[in-house]
Amino acid sequence: MLMAAVISYNISDSAAELSVVGHAAYGPPGANIVCASVSLLLQTLIYTVEGFLDLDVGYVVAEGASRVS
C-alpha cells in the first residue's frame, strides 16, 4: 500500500482536516524513514497548533492511519 494524504476544508465552519493513510513502502517496518518523517511532521503540527496557537486539536495518531482536525 502506498501513502496517501488528504486535506479537506469546510468553508461554512472554517474546519480543516488532514488525513494520512498507508505506508510509504520505502523500507521495512520500523526502519522506514519516509513514514517516520511524515509521523514527525504530523506530531509537530499538533504540538505547534496546541502549544503556540493555543487551539484545541482533535487527532488520532496510529500505525498506518493518522488524522488531525
N, CA, C and O atoms as CSV, one atom per row, in Angstrom:
chain,resi,resn,atom,element,x,y,z
A,1,MET,N,N,0.849,-1.175,0.000
A,1,MET,CA,C,0.000,0.000,0.000
A,1,MET,C,C,0.892,1.236,0.000
A,1,MET,O,O,1.924,1.271,0.670
A,2,LEU,N,N,0.498,2.208,-0.730
A,2,LEU,CA,C,1.218,3.476,-0.745
A,2,LEU,C,C,0.591,4.452,0.232
A,2,LEU,O,O,-0.543,4.264,0.671
A,3,MET,N,N,1.323,5.480,0.564
A,3,MET,CA,C,0.852,6.503,1.481
A,3,MET,C,C,0.036,7.536,0.718
A,3,MET,O,O,0.413,7.940,-0.381
A,4,ALA,N,N,-1.070,7.960,1.293
A,4,ALA,CA,C,-1.904,8.990,0.691
A,4,ALA,C,C,-2.263,10.017,1.752
A,4,ALA,O,O,-2.584,9.663,2.886
A,5,ALA,N,N,-2.209,11.281,1.381
A,5,ALA,CA,C,-2.583,12.369,2.292
A,5,ALA,C,C,-3.750,13.127,1.674
A,5,ALA,O,O,-3.753,13.414,0.477
A,6,VAL,N,N,-4.742,13.449,2.503
A,6,VAL,CA,C,-5.913,14.192,2.054
A,6,VAL,C,C,-6.120,15.364,2.996
A,6,VAL,O,O,-6.164,15.197,4.215
A,7,ILE,N,N,-6.248,16.555,2.419
A,7,ILE,CA,C,-6.545,17.753,3.203
A,7,ILE,C,C,-7.916,18.242,2.779
A,7,ILE,O,O,-8.170,18.451,1.593
A,8,SER,N,N,-8.803,18.424,3.758
A,8,SER,CA,C,-10.134,18.937,3.445
A,8,SER,C,C,-10.411,20.178,4.290
A,8,SER,O,O,-9.921,20.312,5.412
A,9,TYR,N,N,-11.203,21.072,3.727
A,9,TYR,CA,C,-11.534,22.328,4.394
A,9,TYR,C,C,-13.006,22.615,4.188
A,9,TYR,O,O,-13.495,22.581,3.059
A,10,ASN,N,N,-13.719,22.898,5.271
A,10,ASN,CA,C,-15.140,23.220,5.213
A,10,ASN,C,C,-15.288,24.731,5.381
A,10,ASN,O,O,-15.019,25.268,6.456
A,11,ILE,N,N,-15.707,25.402,4.342
A,11,ILE,CA,C,-15.808,26.861,4.361
A,11,ILE,C,C,-16.851,27.340,5.369
A,11,ILE,O,O,-16.651,28.371,6.012
A,12,SER,N,N,-17.947,26.619,5.516
A,12,SER,CA,C,-19.036,27.098,6.374
A,12,SER,C,C,-18.638,27.207,7.840
A,12,SER,O,O,-19.098,28.122,8.524
A,13,ASP,N,N,-17.802,26.309,8.345
A,13,ASP,CA,C,-17.399,26.398,9.756
A,13,ASP,C,C,-15.885,26.533,9.928
A,13,ASP,O,O,-15.371,26.368,11.034
A,14,SER,N,N,-15.180,26.829,8.855
A,14,SER,CA,C,-13.722,27.034,8.876
A,14,SER,C,C,-12.976,25.867,9.516
A,14,SER,O,O,-11.988,26.071,10.220
A,15,ALA,N,N,-13.442,24.663,9.277
A,15,ALA,CA,C,-12.805,23.472,9.840
A,15,ALA,C,C,-11.908,22.820,8.795
A,15,ALA,O,O,-12.279,22.696,7.628
A,16,ALA,N,N,-10.741,22.414,9.227
A,16,ALA,CA,C,-9.805,21.733,8.331
A,16,ALA,C,C,-9.461,20.375,8.913
A,16,ALA,O,O,-9.470,20.187,10.129
A,17,GLU,N,N,-9.158,19.433,8.038
A,17,GLU,CA,C,-8.762,18.102,8.475
A,17,GLU,C,C,-7.663,17.579,7.563
A,17,GLU,O,O,-7.713,17.767,6.347
A,18,LEU,N,N,-6.679,16.931,8.148
A,18,LEU,CA,C,-5.594,16.298,7.417
A,18,LEU,C,C,-5.582,14.826,7.787
A,18,LEU,O,O,-5.479,14.470,8.961
A,19,SER,N,N,-5.689,13.973,6.773
A,19,SER,CA,C,-5.648,12.526,6.997
A,19,SER,C,C,-4.504,11.932,6.197
A,19,SER,O,O,-4.295,12.286,5.037
A,20,VAL,N,N,-3.764,11.027,6.824
A,20,VAL,CA,C,-2.685,10.309,6.153
A,20,VAL,C,C,-2.919,8.826,6.389
A,20,VAL,O,O,-3.068,8.386,7.529
A,21,VAL,N,N,-2.949,8.055,5.299
A,21,VAL,CA,C,-3.253,6.630,5.392
A,21,VAL,C,C,-2.224,5.842,4.593
A,21,VAL,O,O,-1.810,6.267,3.515
A,22,GLY,N,N,-1.816,4.706,5.116
A,22,GLY,CA,C,-0.938,3.799,4.387
A,22,GLY,C,C,0.508,3.887,4.829
A,22,GLY,O,O,0.846,4.552,5.808
A,23,HIS,N,N,1.345,3.201,4.083
A,23,HIS,CA,C,2.779,3.183,4.344
A,23,HIS,C,C,3.521,3.548,3.070
A,23,HIS,O,O,3.014,3.322,1.971
A,24,ALA,N,N,4.694,4.100,3.202
A,24,ALA,CA,C,5.451,4.565,2.040
A,24,ALA,C,C,6.141,3.425,1.287
A,24,ALA,O,O,6.567,3.618,0.148
A,25,ALA,N,N,6.256,2.266,1.886
A,25,ALA,CA,C,6.904,1.115,1.256
A,25,ALA,C,C,8.339,1.442,0.843
A,25,ALA,O,O,8.835,0.927,-0.159
A,26,TYR,N,N,8.995,2.292,1.612
A,26,TYR,CA,C,10.371,2.678,1.319
A,26,TYR,C,C,11.379,1.728,1.969
A,26,TYR,O,O,12.478,1.515,1.456
A,27,GLY,N,N,10.980,1.171,3.097
A,27,GLY,CA,C,11.862,0.262,3.831
A,27,GLY,C,C,11.035,-0.658,4.693
A,27,GLY,O,O,9.810,-0.545,4.711
A,28,PRO,N,N,11.670,-1.568,5.408
A,28,PRO,CA,C,10.936,-2.500,6.262
A,28,PRO,C,C,10.282,-1.772,7.448
A,28,PRO,O,O,10.755,-0.716,7.867
A,29,PRO,N,N,9.201,-2.340,7.980
A,29,PRO,CA,C,8.554,-1.734,9.143
A,29,PRO,C,C,9.553,-1.491,10.268
A,29,PRO,O,O,10.364,-2.358,10.593
A,30,GLY,N,N,9.484,-0.316,10.848
A,30,GLY,CA,C,10.395,0.053,11.922
A,30,GLY,C,C,11.664,0.721,11.438
A,30,GLY,O,O,12.429,1.254,12.241
A,31,ALA,N,N,11.899,0.700,10.128
A,31,ALA,CA,C,13.104,1.318,9.568
A,31,ALA,C,C,12.772,2.142,8.324
A,31,ALA,O,O,13.633,2.378,7.477
A,32,ASN,N,N,11.525,2.572,8.225
A,32,ASN,CA,C,11.063,3.310,7.051
A,32,ASN,C,C,11.208,4.803,7.325
A,32,ASN,O,O,10.404,5.378,8.059
A,33,ILE,N,N,12.206,5.422,6.754
A,33,ILE,CA,C,12.491,6.831,7.025
A,33,ILE,C,C,11.404,7.763,6.492
A,33,ILE,O,O,11.191,8.838,7.052
A,34,VAL,N,N,10.722,7.375,5.433
A,34,VAL,CA,C,9.649,8.215,4.883
A,34,VAL,C,C,8.460,8.245,5.837
A,34,VAL,O,O,7.937,9.318,6.138
A,35,CYS,N,N,8.028,7.085,6.312
A,35,CYS,CA,C,6.914,7.034,7.273
A,35,CYS,C,C,7.274,7.759,8.571
A,35,CYS,O,O,6.443,8.462,9.147
A,36,ALA,N,N,8.504,7.586,9.023
A,36,ALA,CA,C,8.945,8.264,10.243
A,36,ALA,C,C,8.924,9.774,10.054
A,36,ALA,O,O,8.558,10.502,10.977
A,37,SER,N,N,9.303,10.250,8.896
A,37,SER,CA,C,9.310,11.693,8.617
A,37,SER,C,C,7.900,12.255,8.602
A,37,SER,O,O,7.656,13.327,9.155
A,38,VAL,N,N,6.974,11.550,7.979
A,38,VAL,CA,C,5.579,12.004,7.938
A,38,VAL,C,C,5.006,12.027,9.350
A,38,VAL,O,O,4.309,12.975,9.711
A,39,SER,N,N,5.282,11.014,10.151
A,39,SER,CA,C,4.808,10.985,11.541
A,39,SER,C,C,5.366,12.159,12.340
A,39,SER,O,O,4.648,12.788,13.117
A,40,LEU,N,N,6.644,12.446,12.144
A,40,LEU,CA,C,7.278,13.577,12.833
A,40,LEU,C,C,6.608,14.894,12.454
A,40,LEU,O,O,6.343,15.724,13.323
A,41,LEU,N,N,6.333,15.092,11.180
A,41,LEU,CA,C,5.693,16.333,10.738
A,41,LEU,C,C,4.269,16.462,11.274
A,41,LEU,O,O,3.856,17.554,11.665
A,42,LEU,N,N,3.514,15.367,11.297
A,42,LEU,CA,C,2.153,15.414,11.849
A,42,LEU,C,C,2.170,15.754,13.337
A,42,LEU,O,O,1.373,16.571,13.800
A,43,GLN,N,N,3.075,15.128,14.083
A,43,GLN,CA,C,3.137,15.400,15.513
A,43,GLN,C,C,3.634,16.820,15.789
A,43,GLN,O,O,3.202,17.448,16.756
A,44,THR,N,N,4.528,17.325,14.957
A,44,THR,CA,C,4.981,18.709,15.088
A,44,THR,C,C,3.834,19.670,14.825
A,44,THR,O,O,3.701,20.680,15.517
A,45,LEU,N,N,3.007,19.369,13.835
A,45,LEU,CA,C,1.820,20.187,13.551
A,45,LEU,C,C,0.893,20.231,14.765
A,45,LEU,O,O,0.419,21.302,15.145
A,46,ILE,N,N,0.636,19.079,15.370
A,46,ILE,CA,C,-0.254,19.014,16.537
A,46,ILE,C,C,0.306,19.842,17.691
A,46,ILE,O,O,-0.406,20.667,18.264
A,47,TYR,N,N,1.567,19.630,18.034
A,47,TYR,CA,C,2.175,20.355,19.153
A,47,TYR,C,C,2.257,21.851,18.894
A,47,TYR,O,O,2.107,22.645,19.822
A,48,THR,N,N,2.491,22.246,17.653
A,48,THR,CA,C,2.570,23.665,17.320
A,48,THR,C,C,1.217,24.338,17.450
A,48,THR,O,O,1.110,25.411,18.045
A,49,VAL,N,N,0.192,23.723,16.903
A,49,VAL,CA,C,-1.146,24.323,16.966
A,49,VAL,C,C,-1.643,24.377,18.407
A,49,VAL,O,O,-2.221,25.381,18.823
A,50,GLU,N,N,-1.426,23.319,19.164
A,50,GLU,CA,C,-1.884,23.310,20.559
A,50,GLU,C,C,-1.024,24.208,21.450
A,50,GLU,O,O,-1.554,24.965,22.263
A,51,GLY,N,N,0.288,24.127,21.303
A,51,GLY,CA,C,1.186,24.819,22.218
A,51,GLY,C,C,1.384,26.288,21.922
A,51,GLY,O,O,1.347,27.118,22.830
A,52,PHE,N,N,1.595,26.617,20.657
A,52,PHE,CA,C,1.905,28.003,20.316
A,52,PHE,C,C,0.669,28.815,19.944
A,52,PHE,O,O,0.595,30.006,20.245
A,53,LEU,N,N,-0.292,28.183,19.296
A,53,LEU,CA,C,-1.504,28.901,18.892
A,53,LEU,C,C,-2.620,28.766,19.918
A,53,LEU,O,O,-3.641,29.447,19.818
A,54,ASP,N,N,-2.433,27.888,20.907
A,54,ASP,CA,C,-3.399,27.668,21.981
A,54,ASP,C,C,-4.790,27.321,21.455
A,54,ASP,O,O,-5.798,27.835,21.940
A,55,LEU,N,N,-4.826,26.442,20.455
A,55,LEU,CA,C,-6.089,25.966,19.883
A,55,LEU,C,C,-6.251,24.486,20.194
A,55,LEU,O,O,-5.268,23.752,20.289
A,56,ASP,N,N,-7.488,24.056,20.351
A,56,ASP,CA,C,-7.759,22.639,20.572
A,56,ASP,C,C,-7.681,21.898,19.244
A,56,ASP,O,O,-8.214,22.350,18.231
A,57,VAL,N,N,-7.014,20.766,19.268
A,57,VAL,CA,C,-6.848,19.950,18.070
A,57,VAL,C,C,-7.343,18.553,18.375
A,57,VAL,O,O,-6.977,17.956,19.388
A,58,GLY,N,N,-8.185,18.032,17.483
A,58,GLY,CA,C,-8.576,16.636,17.580
A,58,GLY,C,C,-7.616,15.826,16.737
A,58,GLY,O,O,-7.332,16.200,15.599
A,59,TYR,N,N,-7.111,14.727,17.267
A,59,TYR,CA,C,-6.167,13.954,16.484
A,59,TYR,C,C,-6.178,12.489,16.895
A,59,TYR,O,O,-6.503,12.133,18.028
A,60,VAL,N,N,-5.811,11.659,15.937
A,60,VAL,CA,C,-5.572,10.240,16.153
A,60,VAL,C,C,-4.275,9.929,15.414
A,60,VAL,O,O,-4.191,10.117,14.200
A,61,VAL,N,N,-3.275,9.460,16.131
A,61,VAL,CA,C,-2.013,9.074,15.528
A,61,VAL,C,C,-1.857,7.578,15.779
A,61,VAL,O,O,-1.674,7.141,16.915
A,62,ALA,N,N,-1.932,6.807,14.704
A,62,ALA,CA,C,-1.850,5.357,14.818
A,62,ALA,C,C,-1.031,4.793,13.662
A,62,ALA,O,O,-0.806,5.473,12.661
A,63,GLU,N,N,-0.598,3.574,13.805
A,63,GLU,CA,C,0.179,2.949,12.740
A,63,GLU,C,C,-0.681,2.773,11.502
A,63,GLU,O,O,-1.720,2.115,11.555
A,64,GLY,N,N,-0.264,3.348,10.407
A,64,GLY,CA,C,-0.951,3.191,9.133
A,64,GLY,C,C,-2.068,4.168,8.858
A,64,GLY,O,O,-2.541,4.239,7.723
A,65,ALA,N,N,-2.513,4.927,9.849
A,65,ALA,CA,C,-3.594,5.889,9.628
A,65,ALA,C,C,-3.579,6.938,10.719
A,65,ALA,O,O,-3.666,6.613,11.903
A,66,SER,N,N,-3.469,8.201,10.323
A,66,SER,CA,C,-3.475,9.304,11.291
A,66,SER,C,C,-4.396,10.392,10.790
A,66,SER,O,O,-4.580,10.554,9.583
A,67,ARG,N,N,-4.983,11.148,11.725
A,67,ARG,CA,C,-5.906,12.227,11.361
A,67,ARG,C,C,-5.727,13.387,12.322
A,67,ARG,O,O,-5.601,13.190,13.530
A,68,VAL,N,N,-5.718,14.588,11.783
A,68,VAL,CA,C,-5.655,15.806,12.567
A,68,VAL,C,C,-6.803,16.695,12.124
A,68,VAL,O,O,-6.973,16.948,10.932
A,69,SER,N,N,-7.597,17.172,13.087
A,69,SER,CA,C,-8.731,18.048,12.717
A,69,SER,C,C,-8.880,19.182,13.702
A,69,SER,O,O,-9.775,20.014,13.554
